[in-house]
Amino acid sequence: MIRTASTALFGAAALLLAAAPAALAQDGPANHATHAAFASDRLSVMVDGPQGAPDLILIPGLSSSPDIWQGTVDHLAGRYRVHRIHVAGFAGAAPQANAQGDAPQPVGAPVAEEIARYIREQHLNKPAVVGHSMGGTMGMMLAARHPDLVGKLMVVDMIPFMGAMFGAPGATAESVTPVADQIWIAQSASPRDAYVAQATTAINGMIKTESRREEALQDMRDSDQKVSAAAFRELVTTDLRPELARITAPTEVLYVKFNDARMTDAITDAIYQASFATLPGAKLKRIDDSAHFIMFDQPTAFYGELDAFLAR
């Protein structure tokens, strides 16, 4: 039952392509972000907030835009210098080095390495890092593989081994690879209309707040289908549990009950507790009455947790 329900959640997340227009080079009327002077073929960075303020890196999820964090930037109101990541191939950005051929190539791991390079080259002093969904995975990669660079880490609705939801108890990255390969083939080769229809259903189930769905749907339509498919395959086959013990940054995990009527709060809590058992200092907090995009569905709760996290 746990596998079935969780697969429903993360299968939807596979197509969850989240929020904001493609033309990042043009700021909206209320958006005073600038582009960081950082050359990368894997990502670009939007920067908000005054020089000298504490640094905060925000990483969106699978096919999401930096604009999913606009409410967060507005809430912080210049108290932090915010660096929003835009992954190449997601939400209108050209795929560049993340482009995919007939065989899937990693997306999240090389992007995490580029974020590490960004921190070094921009001389950021142990920034706080917040990642949503796949962005949480990249945040965990960053904090585990470069513990000297991260001051604190918040993971929003993501576990360290999503592949556990696609196999029998005791599943490993190797044992779920055949399933991940089937997902890649199905998603990358799907006719566009069918892909968009499936993604539309998935997004509508992942955001309770109806008024926020269209921006996510537009980003899905603006994203590179193969890059998204490859990134999801990578999530299924990446097990970060053995690496969590390398994380030295204080870590908080926000999550929601799995999107399946058969799941309970207690089962969800148990899955998250087991998933992060190798990082015993992590603080786990369930946010109720929310779907996957906590910052959309429960912004007050999210901002409260974020403020407390940043203040600690």
C-alpha positions as CSV (number, residue, x, y, z in Angstrom):
1,M,0.0,0.0,0.0
2,I,2.8,2.4,0.9
3,R,4.5,1.8,-2.4
4,T,1.3,2.2,-4.4
5,A,0.3,5.4,-2.7
6,S,3.7,6.9,-2.8
7,T,4.2,6.0,-6.4
8,A,1.0,7.9,-7.2
9,L,2.5,11.0,-5.5
10,F,5.9,10.9,-7.0
11,G,4.7,9.6,-10.3
12,A,2.7,12.9,-10.4
13,A,5.8,14.7,-9.2
14,A,7.6,13.2,-12.2
15,L,5.6,15.5,-14.4
16,L,5.3,18.3,-11.9
17,L,6.6,21.2,-13.9
18,A,6.2,24.3,-11.9
19,A,6.0,28.0,-12.3
20,A,6.9,31.0,-14.4
21,P,7.5,32.6,-17.7
22,A,10.3,31.7,-20.0
23,A,11.8,35.1,-20.5
24,L,13.9,35.5,-17.5
25,A,15.9,38.2,-19.1
26,Q,13.0,40.5,-18.7
27,D,11.9,41.3,-15.1
28,G,8.3,41.8,-14.3
29,P,7.0,45.1,-12.9
30,A,7.3,44.0,-9.3
31,N,10.5,41.9,-9.9
32,H,13.7,43.8,-9.4
33,A,15.9,40.7,-9.8
34,T,19.2,40.9,-11.7
35,H,21.2,38.2,-13.3
36,A,24.3,37.0,-11.6
37,A,27.5,37.5,-13.6
38,F,28.1,33.7,-13.7
39,A,28.7,31.8,-16.9
40,S,27.2,28.3,-16.9
41,D,25.7,26.0,-19.5
42,R,23.7,24.2,-16.7
43,L,21.9,27.0,-14.9
44,S,21.4,30.8,-14.5
45,V,20.9,32.7,-11.3
46,M,18.5,35.6,-10.5
47,V,19.6,37.7,-7.6
48,D,17.4,39.9,-5.3
49,G,18.2,41.9,-2.2
50,P,21.0,44.2,-1.1
51,Q,24.7,43.5,-1.1
52,G,25.9,42.6,2.3
53,A,22.7,40.9,3.4
54,P,23.0,37.2,4.4
55,D,22.9,35.0,1.4
56,L,20.1,32.5,0.6
57,I,20.0,30.1,-2.3
58,L,16.6,28.9,-3.5
59,I,16.4,25.9,-5.8
60,P,13.1,25.1,-7.6
61,G,12.0,21.6,-8.4
62,L,11.6,19.5,-11.5
63,S,10.9,21.8,-14.5
64,S,10.1,24.6,-12.1
65,S,11.0,28.3,-12.6
66,P,12.7,30.6,-10.1
67,D,9.4,32.4,-10.0
68,I,7.9,29.8,-7.7
69,W,9.9,31.7,-5.1
70,Q,8.6,35.2,-5.9
71,G,6.3,35.2,-2.9
72,T,9.2,34.1,-0.7
73,V,11.4,36.9,-2.1
74,D,8.6,39.4,-1.4
75,H,8.1,38.0,2.1
76,L,11.8,38.4,2.9
77,A,11.6,42.0,1.8
78,G,15.3,42.6,1.4
79,R,16.4,41.0,4.6
80,Y,18.5,38.5,2.6
81,R,20.3,38.5,-0.7
82,V,18.4,35.8,-2.5
83,H,20.0,33.7,-5.3
84,R,17.3,31.9,-7.3
85,I,18.5,29.0,-9.5
86,H,17.0,28.4,-13.0
87,V,18.0,25.0,-14.4
88,A,18.7,24.9,-18.1
89,G,15.9,23.1,-19.9
90,F,13.3,23.9,-17.3
91,A,10.5,26.5,-17.6
92,G,11.6,28.0,-20.9
93,A,15.4,28.1,-20.4
94,A,17.4,26.6,-23.3
95,P,18.6,23.1,-22.4
96,Q,22.3,23.8,-23.3
97,A,24.5,21.2,-21.6
98,N,21.4,19.5,-20.0
99,A,20.1,18.6,-23.5
100,Q,19.3,14.9,-23.9
101,G,19.9,12.5,-26.7
102,D,18.6,9.0,-27.1
103,A,20.1,7.9,-23.7
104,P,19.4,9.9,-20.6
105,Q,22.1,12.0,-19.0
106,P,22.2,13.4,-15.4
107,V,20.7,16.8,-14.7
108,G,20.6,17.3,-11.0
109,A,24.1,16.2,-10.1
110,P,25.9,18.4,-12.5
111,V,23.6,21.3,-11.6
112,A,24.5,20.8,-7.9
113,E,28.2,21.0,-8.9
114,E,27.6,24.2,-10.7
115,I,25.8,25.7,-7.6
116,A,28.9,24.8,-5.6
117,R,31.1,26.6,-8.2
118,Y,28.7,29.6,-8.0
119,I,29.1,29.8,-4.2
120,R,32.9,29.7,-4.5
121,E,33.2,32.1,-7.4
122,Q,30.7,34.6,-6.0
123,H,32.4,34.4,-2.6
124,L,29.2,33.5,-0.7
125,N,29.8,32.8,3.0
126,K,28.0,29.6,3.9
127,P,24.7,30.6,2.4
128,A,21.4,29.0,3.6
129,V,20.0,26.7,0.9
130,V,16.3,25.9,0.4
131,G,15.3,23.4,-2.2
132,H,11.8,22.3,-3.3
133,S,11.2,18.7,-4.6
134,M,14.1,18.0,-7.0
135,G,15.6,21.2,-5.8
136,G,15.7,19.5,-2.3
137,T,17.6,16.6,-3.9
138,M,20.1,19.1,-5.4
139,G,20.3,20.8,-2.0
140,M,21.2,17.5,-0.3
141,M,23.8,16.7,-3.0
142,L,25.3,20.1,-2.4
143,A,25.4,19.9,1.4
144,A,26.7,16.3,1.4
145,R,29.3,16.7,-1.3
146,H,30.5,20.2,-0.4
147,P,29.7,20.5,3.4
148,D,32.1,23.4,3.7
149,L,29.9,25.6,1.5
150,V,26.5,25.3,3.0
151,G,25.5,27.1,6.2
152,K,22.1,25.5,6.7
153,L,19.7,23.4,4.5
154,M,15.9,23.2,4.2
155,V,14.4,20.4,2.0
156,V,10.8,21.0,1.0
157,D,8.8,17.8,0.3
158,M,11.5,15.4,-0.9
159,I,13.1,12.2,0.4
160,P,16.7,11.2,-0.2
161,F,15.8,8.1,-2.2
162,M,12.7,8.4,-4.3
163,G,13.4,5.0,-5.9
164,A,12.2,3.3,-2.7
165,M,8.7,4.1,-3.9
166,F,9.2,2.1,-7.1
167,G,10.4,-1.2,-5.8
168,A,9.9,-3.8,-3.2
169,P,11.1,-3.3,0.4
170,G,14.9,-3.0,0.4
171,A,14.9,-1.6,-3.1
172,T,18.3,-0.2,-4.2
173,A,19.2,2.3,-7.0
174,E,20.3,-0.7,-9.1
175,S,17.1,-2.7,-8.5
176,V,14.9,0.2,-9.6
177,T,16.9,1.2,-12.6
178,P,14.9,-1.0,-15.0
179,V,11.7,0.8,-13.9
180,A,13.4,4.2,-14.2
181,D,14.5,3.3,-17.7
182,Q,10.9,2.4,-18.6
183,I,9.7,5.8,-17.2
184,W,12.4,7.6,-19.3
185,I,11.3,5.8,-22.5
186,A,7.6,6.5,-21.8
187,Q,8.1,10.2,-20.9
188,S,10.8,11.2,-23.4
189,A,9.1,9.5,-26.4
190,S,5.5,10.3,-25.5
191,P,3.6,12.3,-28.2
192,R,3.5,15.9,-27.0
193,D,-0.3,16.1,-26.6
194,A,-0.3,13.0,-24.5
195,Y,2.5,14.2,-22.4
196,V,0.9,17.6,-21.8
197,A,-2.4,16.0,-20.9
198,Q,-0.8,13.7,-18.4
199,A,1.2,16.5,-16.9
200,T,-1.9,18.7,-16.6
201,T,-3.6,16.0,-14.5
202,A,-0.5,15.6,-12.4
203,I,-0.1,19.3,-11.7
204,N,-3.7,19.8,-10.8
205,G,-3.3,17.1,-8.2
206,M,-0.1,18.6,-6.8
207,I,-1.4,22.1,-6.2
208,K,-4.6,22.6,-4.1
209,T,-4.8,26.3,-4.7
210,E,-6.5,26.5,-8.1
211,S,-5.4,30.0,-8.8
212,R,-1.7,28.9,-8.8
213,R,-2.1,26.0,-11.2
214,E,-2.0,27.9,-14.5
215,E,1.5,29.3,-14.0
216,A,2.7,25.7,-13.3
217,L,0.9,24.5,-16.4
218,Q,2.5,27.1,-18.5
219,D,5.9,26.2,-17.3
220,M,5.2,22.5,-18.1
221,R,4.4,23.6,-21.6
222,D,7.5,25.7,-21.8
223,S,9.9,23.0,-20.5
224,D,12.0,20.6,-22.5
225,Q,10.3,17.2,-22.4
226,K,13.5,15.1,-22.6
227,V,15.3,17.1,-19.9
228,S,12.4,16.6,-17.6
229,A,12.2,12.9,-18.3
230,A,15.9,12.5,-17.8
231,A,15.9,14.4,-14.5
232,F,13.1,12.3,-13.2
233,R,14.9,9.1,-14.1
234,E,17.9,10.4,-12.2
235,L,15.8,11.1,-9.2
236,V,14.5,7.5,-9.1
237,T,18.0,6.1,-9.4
238,T,19.8,8.4,-6.9
239,D,20.0,7.2,-3.3
240,L,21.4,9.9,-1.1
241,R,20.8,8.1,2.2
242,P,24.4,6.9,2.5
243,E,25.6,10.5,1.9
244,L,23.4,12.2,4.4
245,A,25.9,11.6,7.3
246,R,28.3,13.9,5.5
247,I,26.0,16.9,5.9
248,T,27.2,19.2,8.6
249,A,24.8,22.0,8.0
250,P,21.7,22.2,10.3
251,T,18.9,20.6,8.3
252,E,15.1,21.0,8.3
253,V,12.7,19.0,6.2
254,L,9.2,20.2,5.5
255,Y,6.8,17.7,4.0
256,V,3.1,16.9,3.3
257,K,1.0,13.8,3.6
258,F,1.3,11.6,0.6
259,N,-1.4,12.4,-1.9
260,D,-3.4,9.2,-1.6
261,A,-6.5,8.6,0.5
262,R,-5.1,5.3,1.8
263,M,-2.1,7.1,3.3
264,T,-2.2,8.5,6.8
265,D,-0.3,11.2,8.6
266,A,1.4,8.4,10.7
267,I,2.5,6.4,7.6
268,T,3.9,9.6,6.0
269,D,5.7,10.5,9.2
270,A,7.2,7.0,9.4
271,I,8.4,7.1,5.8
272,Y,10.2,10.5,6.3
273,Q,11.7,9.4,9.6
274,A,13.1,6.3,8.1
275,S,14.3,8.1,5.0
276,F,16.3,10.6,7.0
277,A,17.5,8.2,9.7
278,T,21.1,8.6,8.6
279,L,20.9,12.3,9.4
280,P,19.7,12.1,13.0
281,G,20.0,15.9,13.6
282,A,17.5,16.8,10.9
283,K,14.3,18.5,12.1
284,L,11.3,17.0,10.3
285,K,8.0,19.0,10.1
286,R,4.8,17.9,8.4
287,I,2.7,20.8,7.0
288,D,-1.0,19.9,7.0
289,D,-3.7,20.8,4.4
290,S,-1.2,21.2,1.6
291,A,-0.2,19.5,-1.6
292,H,3.4,19.3,-2.9
293,F,3.8,23.1,-3.4
294,I,3.7,24.1,0.2
295,M,4.7,27.7,-0.7
296,F,1.5,27.9,-2.8
297,D,-1.0,26.1,-0.7
298,Q,0.2,27.1,2.8
299,P,2.3,30.3,2.4
300,T,1.8,31.5,5.9
301,A,2.9,28.2,7.4
302,F,5.8,28.0,5.0
303,Y,7.0,31.6,5.6
304,G,6.8,31.0,9.4
305,E,8.9,27.8,9.1
306,L,11.3,29.6,6.8
307,D,11.7,32.6,9.1
308,A,12.4,30.3,12.1
309,F,14.8,28.2,10.1
310,L,16.8,31.3,8.9
311,A,16.8,32.7,12.4
312,R,18.2,29.6,14.1
